Amino acid sequence: MRRENARILALSQVRSSWVFIVLALVAYGAVLAGSVASDATGAAVSSIATAALGLALALYTGMRTSAAPVRLGGRAAAARRAYLTLAFAAIGVLYLALVAGALNTSAGTLWACQTWPGCDGAGNGAWLALAHRGLASVATLLIAALAVQTWRIRHERALRVMAAWALGLMLAQTIVGLVQVLLAQAGDSLPVSVARLTHLGLSATAWGALVVLATLALRRPFPAVAAAKSPSSATVAHPGITDTTLLAGRPSLLKDYISLTKPGVISLLILTTITSMYITPAGVPELALALWTALGGWLMASGSHAINCYLDKDIDINMGRTSRRPIPSGRIPAWHALALGIALGVIAFAILAIFVNLLAALLALAGFLYYVVIYTIWLKRTSKHNIVIGGGAGAFPPLVGWAAATGSLAPEALLLWLIVFFWTPPHFWALALIREKDYARAGVPMLPVVEGDVETRRQIVLYTIYMLALTALPPLLGMLGWFYLLMAVIFGGVFLHYALKLRRDGTTTTAWALYKYSLLYLALLFVAMVVDRMAFA
């Protein structure tokens, strides 16, 4: 009797679940219908219908999928949380992109923004169009990361299929979106309407695939747990530990490849690139130009860092800070970093040469070669002046930004180069004091290893004074005004305070404080330049 009741209940759930498919189809039709009405009502209908579509698909998937609750260990639970966070982040950003797209349609912003990926228009309409494109781009990146992660952890086939569909549909809608812009440039209203409907239909379908994927991920067992239950798939590396347990604690392959590019370092370089573009005599650059410059600069720096990881593979293994990198730990073959670095450098040069200008491309390439050849190959292992001279590589981004905005170089751009050049030694020597034993073990002649802590702390103070003197020159040369000078004095005073304190006590705590503040200092200094030019010029 119990089995019969269970069978009847299951059959009833299957039949009722089809109600949600009908609701999903109705909601999907409402999404498309809302895009046809070019007013606020259409945007509201489309946005609400999109949410209803997701809800109906989630309920249908949940009713048709058997739950498989399992208890996860700490690492596996963390991996599952990270996966679900990525999935729901993609869902949230894509929904915002769909809402922004509906608002774009109601406001008719396509006709006011007929360039891609930037926008040559102005006003709220242009910013709304850019917000939509930005959200769609972020959603596509999140979905790509989710798809890679789904395949990497060998999730169930249904999830892999949904991830592939979501990514494919997002790429397709991006192409249709570009076609839509091209049609708008030609003034063909009917083809634009068809492209707009197709664009929204692909995006809404991708949204549905993401919702199904997330629902399945919530109800189905996480792959690491499923694999651990199979004796044939687990090799015992230590009593009570399987290789799936070890795998759960390892970084993902995607993260390993990204780590080769040292993204944390690049963000500050790109900031100095972009801010330099906004303080030139050419005025405020076009957003598209700034985006292409940032992308090209990011890829060029990423390529140089990847090659640096390849060249330093023999010494990285001897340093605690770098021994866990993908190459010395054996997770990635060394030649992959070399190939990645060369490929990124070529792509970056092409982007800058085509979409920015040849001078910016050549300067970025010069910074690439400076870092790889002069610093990494020549100076790093042979001279105590490795950071002083080699630090010039990190000073190229302001030159790239200036050249991107103006198509030329000027003495003011060289002054920016000098500021970053003299900022680098006190910034890096603070870290070298902390990692002195690591560098000594690896045979790298950093200043603390060769000259000792006392001399290094003295040099930090001297180079800080040189740097502060240079930061005071832009107002004297008429390049910037009083606001920048006031900010430079305040920020520089804090920098000097930390440098003098490190000279006195020489503690690791103070070295860390100087190192961390030096990162903030350079960012604040360049932002102050932009504020001065934009608000007080």
C-alpha positions as CSV (number, residue, x, y, z in Angstrom):
1,M,0.0,0.0,0.0
2,R,2.8,2.4,0.9
3,R,4.5,1.7,-2.5
4,E,1.3,2.3,-4.3
5,N,0.7,5.6,-2.5
6,A,4.2,6.7,-3.2
7,R,3.8,5.9,-6.9
8,I,0.5,7.8,-7.1
9,L,2.1,10.8,-5.3
10,A,5.1,10.8,-7.7
11,L,2.8,10.6,-10.7
12,S,0.7,13.5,-9.4
13,Q,3.9,15.6,-8.9
14,V,5.0,14.8,-12.5
15,R,1.6,15.8,-13.9
16,S,1.4,19.0,-11.9
17,S,4.9,20.0,-12.8
18,W,3.8,20.5,-16.4
19,V,1.7,23.4,-15.1
20,F,5.0,25.3,-14.5
21,I,6.2,24.6,-18.1
22,V,3.0,26.3,-19.3
23,L,3.6,29.2,-17.0
24,A,7.2,29.4,-18.2
25,L,6.1,29.6,-21.8
26,V,3.5,32.3,-21.0
27,A,6.1,34.2,-19.1
28,Y,8.6,33.9,-22.0
29,G,6.0,35.2,-24.4
30,A,5.4,38.2,-22.0
31,V,9.1,38.9,-21.9
32,L,9.2,39.2,-25.7
33,A,5.9,41.1,-25.8
34,G,7.2,43.6,-23.3
35,S,10.1,44.4,-25.7
36,V,7.8,45.3,-28.5
37,A,6.1,48.0,-26.4
38,S,8.5,51.0,-26.4
39,D,7.3,52.5,-23.1
40,A,7.8,52.1,-19.4
41,T,4.9,49.7,-19.2
42,G,6.7,47.4,-21.7
43,A,9.9,47.5,-19.6
44,A,7.9,46.7,-16.4
45,V,6.1,43.8,-18.1
46,S,9.3,42.4,-19.5
47,S,11.2,42.6,-16.2
48,I,8.4,41.0,-14.2
49,A,7.9,38.3,-16.8
50,T,11.6,37.5,-16.7
51,A,11.4,36.9,-12.9
52,A,8.3,34.8,-13.4
53,L,10.1,32.7,-16.1
54,G,12.9,32.0,-13.7
55,L,10.5,31.1,-10.9
56,A,8.5,28.7,-13.1
57,L,11.6,27.0,-14.4
58,A,13.0,26.6,-10.9
59,L,9.8,25.1,-9.6
60,Y,9.5,22.7,-12.5
61,T,13.2,21.6,-12.2
62,G,12.8,21.2,-8.5
63,M,9.7,19.0,-8.8
64,R,11.3,16.8,-11.6
65,T,14.6,16.4,-9.8
66,S,15.1,14.1,-6.9
67,A,17.0,15.7,-4.0
68,A,20.2,14.0,-2.9
69,P,21.2,15.6,0.4
70,V,24.7,14.7,1.6
71,R,26.9,15.8,4.4
72,L,30.0,17.6,3.1
73,G,33.4,18.0,4.8
74,G,34.8,21.5,5.3
75,R,36.7,21.8,2.0
76,A,34.0,20.2,-0.1
77,A,31.3,22.3,1.5
78,A,33.4,25.4,0.8
79,A,33.8,24.3,-2.8
80,R,30.1,23.8,-3.2
81,R,29.4,27.2,-1.6
82,A,31.8,28.9,-4.0
83,Y,30.2,27.1,-7.0
84,L,26.7,28.1,-5.9
85,T,27.8,31.7,-5.3
86,L,29.2,31.9,-8.8
87,A,26.0,30.5,-10.2
88,F,23.7,32.9,-8.4
89,A,26.0,35.8,-9.1
90,A,25.7,35.1,-12.8
91,I,21.9,34.8,-12.4
92,G,21.7,38.1,-10.6
93,V,23.9,40.1,-13.0
94,L,22.2,38.7,-16.0
95,Y,18.8,39.6,-14.6
96,L,20.0,43.2,-14.1
97,A,21.3,43.2,-17.7
98,L,17.9,42.1,-18.9
99,V,16.1,44.8,-16.9
100,A,18.6,47.4,-18.2
101,G,17.9,46.1,-21.7
102,A,14.2,46.5,-21.2
103,L,14.7,50.1,-19.9
104,N,16.9,50.8,-23.0
105,T,14.1,49.6,-25.3
106,S,11.5,51.8,-23.5
107,A,13.8,54.8,-23.6
108,G,14.9,54.2,-27.2
109,T,18.5,54.6,-26.3
110,L,19.7,52.4,-29.2
111,W,19.2,55.3,-31.5
112,A,21.2,57.6,-29.3
113,C,24.1,55.2,-28.9
114,Q,25.1,53.8,-32.3
115,T,28.7,52.8,-31.5
116,W,30.1,49.6,-29.9
117,P,31.4,48.8,-27.3
118,G,31.5,52.4,-26.2
119,C,29.0,55.1,-26.8
120,D,29.4,58.4,-28.7
121,G,26.3,59.9,-27.2
122,A,25.7,61.8,-24.0
123,G,23.1,62.1,-21.3
124,N,21.2,59.5,-19.3
125,G,20.3,57.5,-22.4
126,A,24.0,56.9,-23.3
127,W,24.8,55.9,-19.7
128,L,21.8,53.5,-19.6
129,A,23.0,51.9,-22.8
130,L,26.6,51.6,-21.4
131,A,25.2,50.1,-18.1
132,H,23.3,47.5,-20.1
133,R,26.4,46.5,-22.1
134,G,28.6,46.5,-19.0
135,L,26.2,44.2,-17.1
136,A,25.9,41.9,-20.1
137,S,29.7,41.7,-20.4
138,V,30.1,40.9,-16.7
139,A,27.3,38.3,-16.9
140,T,29.0,36.6,-19.9
141,L,32.3,36.5,-18.0
142,L,30.6,35.0,-14.9
143,I,28.8,32.4,-17.1
144,A,32.1,31.5,-18.8
145,A,33.7,31.0,-15.4
146,L,30.7,28.9,-14.3
147,A,30.9,26.8,-17.4
148,V,34.6,26.1,-17.0
149,Q,34.1,25.2,-13.4
150,T,31.2,22.9,-14.2
151,W,33.3,21.0,-16.7
152,R,36.4,21.0,-14.5
153,I,34.7,19.4,-11.5
154,R,32.9,17.0,-13.8
155,H,29.5,17.9,-12.6
156,E,26.5,15.9,-13.7
157,R,25.7,15.8,-17.4
158,A,22.6,17.9,-17.1
159,L,24.5,20.7,-15.4
160,R,27.2,20.6,-18.1
161,V,24.6,20.8,-20.8
162,M,22.9,23.8,-19.1
163,A,26.2,25.6,-18.7
164,A,27.1,25.0,-22.3
165,W,23.7,26.3,-23.5
166,A,23.9,29.4,-21.2
167,L,27.4,30.3,-22.5
168,G,26.6,29.7,-26.1
169,L,23.4,31.7,-25.9
170,M,25.2,34.6,-24.3
171,L,27.9,34.7,-26.9
172,A,25.2,34.5,-29.6
173,Q,23.2,37.4,-28.1
174,T,26.4,39.5,-28.0
175,I,26.8,39.0,-31.7
176,V,23.2,39.9,-32.3
177,G,23.6,42.9,-30.1
178,L,26.5,44.1,-32.3
179,V,24.4,43.5,-35.4
180,Q,21.6,45.5,-33.8
181,V,23.9,48.5,-33.5
182,L,25.1,48.2,-37.1
183,L,21.5,48.1,-38.3
184,A,20.7,51.1,-36.2
185,Q,23.6,53.0,-37.8
186,A,22.1,52.2,-41.2
187,G,18.7,53.5,-40.0
188,D,16.7,50.3,-40.8
189,S,14.0,50.3,-38.1
190,L,12.3,47.0,-39.1
191,P,15.5,44.8,-39.1
192,V,16.5,46.5,-35.8
193,S,13.2,45.4,-34.3
194,V,13.8,41.8,-35.4
195,A,17.4,41.9,-34.1
196,R,16.1,43.4,-30.8
197,L,13.6,40.6,-30.4
198,T,16.2,38.0,-31.2
199,H,18.7,39.6,-28.8
200,L,16.2,39.5,-26.0
201,G,15.0,36.0,-26.8
202,L,18.5,34.6,-26.6
203,S,19.2,36.5,-23.4
204,A,16.0,35.3,-21.7
205,T,16.8,31.7,-22.8
206,A,20.2,31.9,-21.3
207,W,18.6,33.2,-18.1
208,G,16.4,30.2,-18.1
209,A,19.3,27.8,-18.6
210,L,21.1,29.4,-15.7
211,V,18.1,29.1,-13.4
212,V,17.8,25.4,-14.3
213,L,21.5,24.9,-13.7
214,A,21.4,26.6,-10.2
215,T,18.3,24.6,-9.2
216,L,20.0,21.3,-10.2
217,A,23.2,22.3,-8.4
218,L,21.1,22.9,-5.2
219,R,19.5,19.5,-5.3
220,R,22.1,17.2,-6.8
221,P,25.2,15.9,-4.9
222,F,28.4,17.9,-5.4
223,P,30.9,16.0,-7.6
224,A,33.7,15.7,-5.1
225,V,31.3,13.8,-2.7
226,A,29.9,11.6,-5.4
227,A,33.4,10.7,-6.6
228,A,34.6,9.9,-3.0
229,K,31.8,7.4,-2.7
230,S,33.2,5.4,-5.6
231,P,36.1,3.1,-4.5
232,S,37.3,2.8,-8.1
233,S,37.7,6.6,-8.5
234,A,39.6,7.2,-5.3
235,T,43.3,6.5,-4.8
236,V,44.4,6.5,-1.2
237,A,47.3,9.0,-0.7
238,H,47.2,8.8,3.1
239,P,45.1,6.7,5.5
240,G,41.6,8.3,5.4
241,I,42.4,10.7,2.6
242,T,41.4,10.2,-1.0
243,D,42.7,12.2,-4.0
244,T,39.2,13.8,-4.3
245,T,39.6,15.2,-0.9
246,L,43.0,16.6,-1.8
247,L,41.6,17.9,-5.1
248,A,38.9,19.8,-3.2
249,G,41.6,21.9,-1.5
250,R,43.6,22.7,-4.6
251,P,43.0,25.9,-6.6
252,S,41.0,25.4,-9.8
253,L,42.9,25.2,-13.1
254,L,41.4,28.4,-14.2
255,K,42.6,30.2,-11.1
256,D,46.0,28.7,-11.6
257,Y,46.3,30.2,-15.1
258,I,44.9,33.5,-13.9
259,S,47.4,33.6,-11.1
260,L,50.3,33.4,-13.6
261,T,49.3,36.9,-14.8
262,K,49.4,38.3,-11.2
263,P,46.1,40.2,-11.5
264,G,46.5,41.9,-8.1
265,V,49.5,43.7,-9.3
266,I,48.0,44.7,-12.6
267,S,45.1,46.6,-11.2
268,L,47.3,49.4,-9.9
269,L,49.2,49.6,-13.2
270,I,45.9,50.0,-15.1
271,L,44.8,52.7,-12.7
272,T,47.9,54.7,-13.5
273,T,47.2,54.1,-17.2
274,I,43.6,55.3,-17.1
275,T,44.1,58.2,-14.8
276,S,47.0,59.5,-17.0
277,M,44.6,59.7,-19.9
278,Y,42.3,62.1,-18.0
279,I,45.0,64.7,-17.2
280,T,46.4,65.3,-20.7
281,P,45.8,68.6,-22.7
282,A,43.5,66.5,-24.9
283,G,40.8,66.6,-22.3
284,V,38.4,63.8,-21.4
285,P,39.0,60.8,-23.6
286,E,36.2,58.8,-25.2
287,L,35.1,55.9,-23.1
288,A,35.7,53.4,-25.8
289,L,39.3,54.6,-26.1
290,A,39.8,54.2,-22.4
291,L,38.4,50.7,-22.4
292,W,40.5,49.5,-25.3
293,T,43.6,51.1,-23.6
294,A,42.8,49.4,-20.3
295,L,42.2,46.0,-22.0
296,G,45.4,46.2,-24.1
297,G,47.5,47.3,-21.1
298,W,46.0,44.6,-18.9
299,L,46.8,41.9,-21.4
300,M,50.3,43.2,-22.0
301,A,51.1,43.3,-18.3
302,S,49.5,39.8,-17.9
303,G,51.8,38.4,-20.6
304,S,54.9,39.8,-19.1
305,H,54.0,38.4,-15.7
306,A,53.3,35.0,-17.1
307,I,56.8,34.9,-18.8
308,N,58.3,36.1,-15.5
309,C,56.7,33.0,-13.8
310,Y,58.3,30.8,-16.5
311,L,61.7,32.4,-16.2
312,D,61.7,32.3,-12.3
313,K,60.4,28.7,-12.0
314,D,63.8,27.5,-10.6
315,I,64.0,30.1,-7.8
316,D,60.3,30.3,-7.0
317,I,60.4,26.8,-5.5
318,N,62.9,28.0,-2.9
319,M,60.8,30.9,-1.6
320,G,57.9,30.4,0.7
321,R,55.9,33.3,-0.9
322,T,56.2,31.7,-4.4
323,S,56.6,28.0,-3.9
324,R,52.9,27.5,-4.0
325,R,52.6,29.0,-7.5
326,P,51.2,26.7,-10.2
327,I,54.6,26.0,-11.9
328,P,56.8,25.2,-8.9
329,S,54.0,23.2,-7.3
330,G,53.7,21.1,-10.5
331,R,50.1,22.0,-11.3
332,I,50.9,23.6,-14.7
333,P,53.7,22.8,-17.1
334,A,56.2,25.6,-17.3
335,W,56.0,26.0,-21.1
336,H,52.3,26.8,-20.7
337,A,53.2,30.1,-18.9
338,L,55.7,30.9,-21.7
339,A,53.1,30.3,-24.4
340,L,50.4,32.2,-22.5
341,G,52.7,35.2,-22.0
342,I,53.7,35.4,-25.7
343,A,50.1,35.0,-26.8
344,L,48.8,37.7,-24.4
345,G,51.6,40.1,-25.6
346,V,50.7,39.6,-29.2
347,I,47.0,40.1,-28.6
348,A,47.6,43.2,-26.5
349,F,49.9,44.8,-29.1
350,A,47.3,44.1,-31.8
351,I,44.5,45.6,-29.7
352,L,46.4,48.8,-28.9
353,A,47.7,49.2,-32.4
354,I,44.3,48.8,-34.0
355,F,41.9,50.4,-31.5
356,V,44.2,53.0,-29.8
357,N,47.4,54.0,-31.7
358,L,50.8,52.6,-32.7
359,L,52.7,54.7,-30.2
360,A,50.7,53.4,-27.2
361,A,51.2,49.8,-28.6
362,L,55.0,50.3,-28.9
363,L,55.3,51.8,-25.4
364,A,53.3,49.0,-23.9
365,L,55.6,46.5,-25.7
366,A,58.6,48.4,-24.5
367,G,57.3,48.0,-20.9
368,F,56.8,44.3,-21.6
369,L,60.4,43.8,-22.8
370,Y,61.8,46.0,-20.1
371,Y,60.2,43.8,-17.4
372,V,61.1,40.5,-19.1
373,V,64.6,41.2,-20.4
374,I,66.1,44.0,-18.3
375,Y,64.6,43.1,-14.9
376,T,63.8,39.4,-14.9
377,I,66.6,38.0,-17.2
378,W,69.4,40.5,-16.6
379,L,69.2,42.4,-13.3
380,K,67.1,40.4,-10.8
381,R,69.7,37.7,-10.2
382,T,72.9,39.8,-10.8
383,S,72.6,43.2,-9.2
384,K,71.5,44.8,-5.9
385,H,70.1,47.6,-8.1
386,N,67.6,45.2,-9.7
387,I,64.6,47.0,-8.2
388,V,65.9,50.5,-8.8
389,I,66.6,50.1,-12.5
390,G,64.1,47.3,-13.1
391,G,61.4,49.3,-11.5
392,G,61.2,51.4,-14.6
393,A,59.0,48.7,-16.2
394,G,56.2,49.5,-13.8
395,A,56.5,53.2,-14.7
396,F,55.5,52.6,-18.4
397,P,51.7,52.5,-17.9
398,P,51.4,56.4,-17.5
399,L,53.3,56.8,-20.7
400,V,50.9,54.4,-22.4
401,G,47.9,56.3,-21.1
402,W,49.3,59.6,-22.2
403,A,50.2,58.4,-25.7
404,A,46.7,56.7,-26.0
405,A,45.0,60.0,-25.2
406,T,47.2,62.4,-27.2
407,G,49.0,60.3,-29.8
408,S,52.4,61.7,-28.6
409,L,54.6,62.1,-25.5
410,A,55.4,65.3,-23.6
411,P,57.7,66.2,-20.6
412,E,54.7,65.9,-18.3
413,A,54.3,62.3,-19.2
414,L,58.0,61.7,-18.4
415,L,57.4,63.3,-15.0
416,L,54.7,60.8,-14.3
417,W,57.1,58.0,-15.3
418,L,59.7,59.4,-12.9
419,I,57.2,59.5,-10.0
420,V,56.4,55.9,-10.4
421,F,60.0,55.0,-11.0
422,F,61.1,56.5,-7.6
423,W,58.0,55.1,-5.9
424,T,59.0,51.6,-6.7
425,P,62.1,51.1,-4.6
426,P,60.6,52.1,-1.2
427,H,57.5,50.2,-2.0
428,F,59.3,47.0,-2.9
429,W,62.1,47.2,-0.4
430,A,59.5,47.2,2.4
431,L,58.4,43.8,1.1
432,A,62.0,42.7,0.6
433,L,62.8,43.4,4.3
434,I,59.9,41.0,5.2
435,R,61.0,38.3,2.7
436,E,64.7,38.7,3.2
437,K,65.3,35.1,4.1
438,D,63.4,33.9,1.1
439,Y,65.5,36.0,-1.3
440,A,68.7,34.8,0.4
441,R,67.6,31.2,0.1
442,A,66.9,31.7,-3.6
443,G,70.1,33.6,-4.3
444,V,68.4,36.8,-5.4
445,P,70.6,39.8,-4.4
446,M,67.9,42.1,-3.1
447,L,69.2,45.1,-1.2
448,P,68.5,43.7,2.3
449,V,70.4,40.5,1.4
450,V,73.4,42.3,0.1
451,E,73.6,45.5,2.2
452,G,71.6,44.6,5.3
453,D,68.4,45.9,6.9
454,V,69.9,49.2,8.2
455,E,71.1,50.3,4.8
456,T,67.9,49.3,3.2
457,R,65.8,51.3,5.6
458,R,68.1,54.3,5.0
459,Q,67.6,53.9,1.2
460,I,63.9,53.7,1.7
461,V,63.9,57.2,3.4
462,L,66.1,58.7,0.7
463,Y,64.0,57.4,-2.2
464,T,60.8,58.5,-0.4
465,I,62.2,62.1,-0.3
466,Y,63.2,61.9,-4.0
467,M,59.7,60.8,-4.8
468,L,58.0,63.5,-2.7
469,A,60.1,66.1,-4.4
470,L,59.0,64.9,-7.8
471,T,55.3,64.8,-6.8
472,A,55.5,68.6,-6.0
473,L,56.6,69.5,-9.5
474,P,53.4,69.2,-11.5
475,P,51.8,72.3,-9.9
476,L,55.1,74.2,-10.3
477,L,55.1,73.3,-14.0
478,G,51.5,74.4,-14.5
479,M,50.4,70.8,-15.1
480,L,48.1,70.5,-12.1
481,G,46.7,72.9,-9.5
482,W,46.5,73.6,-5.8
483,F,44.1,70.7,-4.9
484,Y,46.5,68.1,-6.3
485,L,49.4,69.8,-4.4
486,L,47.5,69.7,-1.1
487,M,46.6,66.0,-1.6
488,A,50.2,65.2,-2.6
489,V,51.5,66.9,0.6
490,I,49.0,65.0,2.8
491,F,49.5,61.6,1.2
492,G,53.2,62.1,0.9
493,G,53.5,63.1,4.6
494,V,51.9,59.8,5.6
495,F,54.3,57.9,3.4
496,L,57.3,59.7,4.9
497,H,56.0,59.0,8.4
498,Y,55.9,55.3,7.7
499,A,59.4,55.4,6.1
500,L,60.9,57.3,9.1
501,K,59.2,55.0,11.5
502,L,60.6,52.0,9.7
503,R,64.1,53.6,9.8
504,R,63.8,53.9,13.6
505,D,62.3,50.6,14.7
506,G,62.8,48.3,11.8
507,T,59.9,46.0,12.8
508,T,58.1,43.7,10.4
509,T,54.8,45.4,11.5
510,T,56.0,48.8,10.3
511,A,57.4,47.3,7.1
512,W,54.0,45.7,6.3
513,A,52.3,49.0,7.1
514,L,54.6,50.9,4.7
515,Y,54.2,48.3,2.0
516,K,50.4,48.3,2.2
517,Y,50.1,52.1,2.4
518,S,52.5,52.5,-0.6
519,L,49.9,50.7,-2.8
520,L,47.1,53.0,-1.5
521,Y,49.4,56.1,-1.9
522,L,50.0,55.7,-5.6
523,A,46.4,55.1,-6.3
524,L,45.3,58.1,-4.3
525,L,48.0,60.3,-5.9
526,F,46.8,59.6,-9.4
527,V,43.2,59.9,-8.5
528,A,43.9,63.3,-7.0
529,M,45.5,64.3,-10.4
530,V,42.2,63.5,-12.1
531,V,40.0,65.2,-9.6
532,D,42.2,68.3,-9.8
533,R,42.0,68.4,-13.6
534,M,38.3,67.6,-13.8
535,A,37.0,69.7,-10.9
536,F,39.4,72.6,-10.5
537,A,41.0,73.2,-13.9
